[in-house]
């Protein structure tokens, strides 16, 4: 049995990824999170639109906190969460891995020259993180709570990560 997921952190990075925020705050996903024990949802919305916190709390009983950007405290949001759902940027991947959190990388297919897909698929292939598109999010959330993730060891795995990123950006 998986432990309760009381705090979920969602990050979109420095871009606008309203479809991810919209899906994470959909009735279907919120009902799923509530069944898993979620009491607190933290949304880093970047340049995107904010949600109606009061409506979510009233309907689902989940406290919502949201902000555009944070520098250092963002890392604490990741550390204090049980599950991280984020865009598949390299910084977000490393933050999730080094904090040893359950994670779902959501590919923003609206970006041009999108390296996020390759990175997310690599993280899934290595068994570190789940990945999906916005439309596949609920299935990915269900999987991340069941599937065992490999443990990322910063000293051992960092060279492989850097090598992968170098190859990705050069090609």
Residue, then its C-alpha position, 0 to 999 in steps of 0.5 A: x500500500x502506498x503512503x498517503x500523498x498529502x502534499x502535491x507540488x506542481x511546477x511549470x518553470x518559467x513558461x506558460x503551461x496553462x494546460x498542465x495547471x488546468x488538468x491538475x485542477x480538473x475535478x477528475x484529478x482533484x478527486x483522484x488526489x483527494x482519494x490518495x490523501x491530498x490536503x495541500x496543492x502547491x502550484x507554481x504557475x509561471x507566466x500562466x493564469x492562476x486558479x480559483x483557490x477558494x472554489x477548489x478548497x470548497x469543492x474538494x477540501x484541498x488547500x491551494x497555494x499558488x505563485x508565479x516564481x520563487x527562487x530558493x523557497x521553490x526547492x523547499x516546496x519540492x522537499x516538503x511535497x510527497x509528489x512533484x508534477x512538473x514540466x520536463x525541464x532539466x532543472x526540474x528533473x534534477x530537483x525532483x531526483x536529488x530530493x528523491x521524490x515521486x515525480x511525473x514529468x509532463x511534456x509541454x508539446x507546445x514548445x518549439x525545438x522541444x528537448x523536454x520529450x527526449x529528456x522525459x522519455x529518458x528519465x522514464x526509461x531509466x526508471x527514475x520518473x514517470x512521464x506523460x503528456x497533459x492528456x495522459x496525466x491521470x494514468x501517469x499519476x496512477x502509475x507513479x503511485x504503483x510503479x517502483x522508481x529507481x533511486x537517483x544517487x547524485x554522486x553516481x548518476x550525475x555524470x550519466x545525466x550530464x552526458x545525456x544532456x550534453x548529447x541532447x543539446x549538441x544533437 
